[in-house]
Amino acid sequence: MYSHTLLKPDGRQLTLYSRYPIASNLQATSPSNEPVQANPHLRWHPLRGEWVAYASHRQGRTFMPPPEYNPLAPTKDPQFPTELPQGEYDVAVFDNRFPSMAVTAQDPPVSIVETMPANGACEVVVFTQDPHASLSSLKLDHLDLLLQVWGDRTRVLGGNPKIQYVLPFENKGVEVGVTLHHPHGQIYAYPFVPPVPAKMLEQQRQFYQQQGRSLLEDLIQKEIADNKRILYRDEEAIAFVPVCARYPYEVWIAPIKAVGHFYDLSAKQRQGLARALKTVTLKYDGLWNRPFPYLMAWFGAPTDGEAHPEAHLHAQFYPPYRTSERLKYLAGTELAAGMFANDALPEEKARELQAVLVNFETPVPL
């Protein structure tokens, strides 16, 4: 992996990554030269026992620009600078112009509840310069590079003592709120472990303390033995519809053996995860012969400097579909009570995805 870091005219950092050497004369660009003025803060929610971020400057963020203007696409026109410079590279990562958290945040307002600066980070990860591509269309070595990029960003962001948890994710499709169509994801780095990963980590911690092994690794072995919901498997990685899926077509991807972070993966594990990632996204797009919307989130160990042998890096895909005719969004019981009601059995949706044939350079065992 090759990387090259630049500073944008507005003061934000840009890091380019590639499978090949990157020219040293590339010039960073930005839609605006005005420095980013962001001072988000957190307020404590006493009933839920969790922090809520407030970033009013985000009201001016880019939303569904016209097709002729793509702020994530490189351009040679100096009158319309964009986020990405001209040049040869594969993946670009830069600070979000409209962050919900910032390491420089300070002086939170006084309130009737506890407040603190939202000392985190928000980065945009552009998967490829091709605005018409998607994860399913990228080559395996490009996906391998992306896994390395997520690892490098986790190491860099997690190395800040203010950062306790790093979450890479992708929102794909307008159905899940995407405002820019260029293939990209985001990375949020939090000053605490957020509620959802915290709850999962606590379950994993209790199991590890009692059994001396990874909870997810144990579940994966049971899924392999059951052999009903697996979409992809090799010696290193697996993709499956979990037996406890909360969403129709929910899929998990993981290394079979537990690792805590992307940067802990071996080369073979990365290659297996790249194949699993391509297989799943191809199956999603082939299900109804259209780009399939989803939220993909990668959960790993905290970056608090402590050992977390219980943590098992993995991705969870949450599609918004209930059926091919009807969109599925969170409703009363999910949002209010936190209990998900799934109208379809995981086995049924697994069979639908298993039946979707995929074709790419490396044959996919099913």
C-alpha positions in Angstrom: 0.0 0.0 0.0 1.3 3.5 -0.9 0.0 6.7 0.7 0.5 10.4 0.3 -0.8 13.1 2.6 -1.7 16.6 1.5 -3.2 19.7 3.1 -6.3 21.2 1.4 -6.6 25.0 0.9 -9.1 25.2 3.7 -6.8 23.5 6.1 -8.3 20.0 6.0 -6.1 16.9 5.6 -6.3 14.7 2.5 -4.6 11.3 2.3 -4.4 9.4 -1.0 -3.9 5.6 -1.1 -2.9 3.4 -4.0 -1.8 0.0 -5.1 1.0 1.7 -7.0 3.4 4.6 -6.3 1.7 8.1 -6.1 3.2 11.1 -7.8 4.6 13.6 -5.3 3.5 16.7 -7.2 -0.3 16.3 -6.8 -2.1 19.4 -5.6 -4.9 19.2 -3.0 -8.2 20.9 -3.9 -11.3 21.9 -2.0 -14.7 23.3 -3.0 -13.9 26.3 -0.8 -10.8 28.0 0.6 -12.6 29.1 3.7 -11.4 27.4 6.8 -13.8 24.9 8.4 -15.5 26.5 11.4 -16.9 23.6 13.4 -17.3 23.5 17.2 -19.8 20.7 17.9 -20.6 19.6 21.4 -22.3 16.8 23.3 -25.2 16.8 25.7 -26.0 14.0 28.1 -29.4 12.2 27.6 -30.3 11.3 31.3 -33.1 8.8 30.5 -31.1 6.9 27.8 -27.8 7.2 29.5 -26.0 8.3 26.3 -24.4 11.3 24.6 -26.1 13.3 21.8 -24.0 15.4 19.3 -25.1 18.9 18.3 -23.5 20.4 15.1 -25.7 23.2 13.8 -23.1 24.1 11.1 -24.2 20.9 9.3 -27.4 22.6 8.1 -25.4 24.1 5.2 -23.9 20.8 4.0 -24.1 19.6 0.4 -27.4 17.9 -0.4 -28.2 16.3 -3.7 -26.1 18.6 -6.0 -27.1 18.7 -9.7 -25.7 15.8 -11.8 -23.3 18.1 -13.7 -21.6 18.9 -10.4 -20.0 16.2 -8.4 -17.9 17.5 -5.4 -16.2 14.1 -5.1 -15.0 13.8 -8.7 -11.7 15.2 -9.8 -11.9 18.1 -12.3 -9.5 20.0 -14.4 -11.6 23.2 -14.3 -10.1 25.6 -11.8 -13.4 27.4 -11.5 -15.1 24.4 -10.0 -12.6 22.8 -7.5 -13.7 19.6 -5.9 -12.6 17.4 -3.0 -10.3 15.2 -5.1 -7.3 16.2 -7.1 -6.3 15.0 -10.6 -3.8 12.2 -10.5 -3.3 8.4 -10.3 -4.5 6.9 -7.0 -7.2 4.5 -5.9 -8.7 5.7 -2.6 -8.9 9.1 -1.0 -9.6 10.0 2.6 -10.3 13.6 3.8 -11.8 15.4 6.8 -15.5 16.1 6.4 -16.3 19.7 5.7 -19.4 19.4 7.9 -18.2 17.2 10.9 -20.5 16.1 13.7 -17.3 15.8 15.8 -14.0 17.6 15.8 -10.8 17.0 17.8 -10.5 20.8 18.1 -14.0 21.2 19.7 -13.9 23.2 22.9 -16.0 25.3 25.3 -19.3 23.5 25.1 -22.4 25.7 26.1 -23.7 25.5 29.7 -27.0 23.6 29.9 -29.3 22.0 32.5 -27.7 18.6 31.5 -24.0 17.7 31.4 -22.2 18.9 28.3 -18.7 18.3 26.8 -16.8 19.1 23.6 -17.5 16.6 20.8 -13.8 15.7 20.5 -14.0 13.2 17.7 -13.3 13.0 14.0 -15.4 12.6 10.8 -13.7 11.5 7.6 -14.9 10.8 4.1 -13.5 7.7 2.3 -13.9 7.8 -1.5 -13.5 4.2 -2.6 -12.5 5.0 -6.2 -12.2 7.9 -8.6 -14.8 6.2 -10.9 -18.1 8.0 -10.1 -20.1 5.1 -11.6 -18.4 2.3 -9.6 -19.5 0.5 -6.4 -17.9 -1.9 -4.0 -19.4 -4.8 -6.1 -17.6 -3.6 -9.2 -14.1 -3.0 -7.7 -11.4 -5.6 -8.3 -10.3 -7.8 -5.4 -6.9 -6.1 -5.0 -8.7 -2.7 -4.8 -11.0 -4.1 -2.1 -7.9 -5.5 -0.3 -6.4 -2.0 -0.4 -9.6 -0.5 1.0 -9.4 -2.9 4.0 -5.8 -1.7 4.5 -7.0 1.9 4.3 -9.6 1.3 7.0 -6.8 -0.3 9.1 -4.5 2.7 8.6 -7.2 5.2 9.5 -8.1 3.2 12.6 -4.5 3.3 13.6 -4.1 7.0 12.9 -7.4 8.2 14.5 -7.3 5.7 17.3 -3.8 6.9 18.2 -5.3 10.2 19.4 -5.8 9.9 23.2 -9.2 11.6 22.8 -10.5 8.8 20.5 -12.0 5.7 22.1 -13.7 4.0 19.1 -13.4 4.1 15.3 -16.4 3.1 13.1 -16.0 2.8 9.3 -19.4 2.7 7.5 -21.1 3.1 4.1 -24.6 4.4 3.4 -25.5 3.3 -0.1 -28.6 4.6 -1.9 -30.9 7.5 -1.4 -33.2 5.1 0.6 -30.7 5.3 3.5 -30.0 9.0 3.2 -27.1 9.2 0.7 -26.7 12.8 -0.6 -23.8 12.2 -3.0 -23.8 9.3 -5.5 -20.0 8.9 -5.9 -19.0 5.6 -4.2 -17.8 6.6 -0.8 -18.2 5.8 2.9 -17.3 7.6 6.1 -15.3 7.0 9.3 -16.5 8.4 12.6 -14.1 8.4 15.5 -15.7 8.9 18.9 -14.5 10.2 22.3 -16.4 7.2 23.9 -17.6 3.8 22.8 -21.0 4.4 21.3 -24.0 2.5 22.8 -24.5 -0.2 20.1 -20.9 -1.4 19.9 -20.6 -1.0 23.7 -23.5 -3.4 24.2 -22.1 -5.9 21.7 -18.7 -5.6 23.4 -20.2 -6.3 26.8 -21.8 -9.5 25.5 -18.5 -10.5 24.0 -16.6 -9.7 27.2 -18.9 -11.8 29.3 -18.7 -14.8 27.0 -14.9 -14.5 26.8 -14.5 -14.3 30.5 -16.7 -17.5 30.9 -15.6 -19.5 27.9 -12.1 -18.2 27.1 -12.9 -17.7 23.4 -14.7 -15.2 21.0 -18.5 -15.1 21.1 -18.7 -14.3 17.4 -16.1 -17.0 16.5 -18.3 -19.5 18.5 -21.4 -18.3 16.6 -19.6 -18.6 13.2 -18.6 -22.2 14.0 -22.3 -23.0 14.7 -23.3 -21.3 11.5 -20.8 -23.4 9.6 -22.1 -26.6 11.2 -25.7 -25.6 10.5 -24.8 -24.7 6.9 -28.1 -23.1 6.0 -27.4 -19.4 5.8 -23.8 -19.1 4.4 -23.3 -17.0 1.4 -19.5 -17.2 1.1 -16.8 -19.2 3.0 -13.1 -20.0 2.5 -10.4 -20.9 5.1 -10.1 -17.3 6.4 -13.4 -15.5 6.0 -17.2 -16.0 5.9 -20.3 -14.1 4.9 -23.8 -15.3 6.2 -27.3 -14.2 7.0 -27.2 -14.5 10.8 -29.6 -16.8 12.5 -30.7 -13.8 14.6 -31.1 -11.3 11.7 -33.2 -8.3 12.6 -33.5 -7.1 9.0 -34.6 -9.1 5.9 -31.4 -9.7 3.8 -29.1 -8.7 6.8 -25.6 -10.1 6.2 -22.5 -10.3 8.4 -18.9 -10.6 7.1 -16.1 -11.6 9.4 -12.7 -13.4 9.6 -13.4 -16.9 10.9 -10.7 -16.4 13.5 -11.1 -13.4 15.8 -9.0 -10.3 15.3 -9.7 -6.9 17.0 -8.8 -4.4 14.2 -8.3 -4.2 10.5 -4.6 -3.8 11.0 -4.5 -7.1 12.8 -5.6 -9.0 9.7 -3.1 -11.2 7.9 -2.8 -10.9 4.1 -4.8 -14.1 3.6 -7.6 -12.8 5.9 -7.8 -9.6 4.0 -8.0 -11.5 0.7 -10.8 -13.7 2.1 -12.7 -10.6 3.4 -12.3 -8.9 0.0 -13.8 -12.0 -1.7 -16.6 -12.1 0.8 -17.3 -8.4 0.4 -17.4 -8.6 -3.3 -19.6 -11.7 -3.2 -22.2 -10.1 -0.9 -22.4 -6.8 -2.8 -22.7 -8.6 -6.1 -25.5 -10.8 -4.7 -27.3 -7.7 -3.3 -27.1 -6.0 -6.7 -28.2 -9.2 -8.5 -31.1 -9.8 -6.3 -33.5 -7.5 -8.2 -31.0 -6.4 -10.9 -30.6 -2.9 -9.4 -28.2 -1.2 -7.1 -29.2 -2.5 -3.6 -29.3 0.1 -0.8 -27.8 -0.7 2.6 -25.9 0.5 5.6 -22.6 -1.3 6.1 -20.9 -0.9 9.4 -17.6 -2.4 10.6 -17.3 -3.2 14.3 -14.0 -3.8 16.0 -12.2 -3.3 19.3 -12.0 0.1 21.1 -8.9 2.2 20.6 -8.6 3.0 24.3 -5.2 1.4 24.7 -6.6 -1.6 26.6 -6.4 -5.2 25.5 -9.7 -6.5 24.1 -9.3 -10.2 23.4 -13.1 -10.5 23.3 -13.5 -8.2 20.3 -14.0 -9.7 16.8 -13.8 -7.4 13.8 -16.8 -7.9 11.5 -19.2 -6.0 9.2 -23.0 -5.9 9.5 -25.2 -5.0 6.5 -28.6 -3.5 7.2 -30.7 -3.2 4.0 -33.9 -1.1 4.2 -36.0 -3.7 2.2 -38.8 -5.9 3.5 -39.8 -7.2 0.1 -39.1 -6.3 -3.5 -42.2 -4.1 -3.5 -42.1 -2.4 -0.2 -39.4 -0.4 1.6 -38.6 -1.3 5.2 -37.7 1.5 7.6 -37.4 1.5 11.3 -40.8 1.7 12.9 -42.3 2.1 16.4 -41.1 -1.0 18.1 -37.6 -0.7 16.6 -37.1 3.0 17.3 -39.1 3.3 20.5 -38.6 0.0 22.2 -35.4 -1.2 20.5 -37.0 -4.6 19.7 -36.9 -5.5 16.1 -39.7 -7.4 14.4 -38.7 -9.2 11.3 -41.5 -10.4 8.9 -39.2 -12.9 7.1 -37.2 -15.8 8.4 -33.4 -15.5 8.0 -33.4 -18.9 6.2 -35.8 -17.7 3.6 -33.8 -14.6 2.7 -30.5 -16.6 2.9 -31.9 -18.9 0.2 -32.8 -16.0 -2.0 -29.3 -14.6 -1.8 -27.7 -18.0 -2.2 -29.6 -18.4 -5.4 -28.0 -15.2 -6.9 -25.1 -16.3 -9.1 -22.1 -14.0 -9.1 -19.2 -13.8 -11.5 -15.8 -12.2 -11.0 -12.2 -13.1 -11.5 -11.9 -15.7 -8.7 -14.6 -18.4 -8.6 -16.8 -18.0 -5.6 -17.5 -21.2 -3.5 -21.0 -21.3 -2.1 
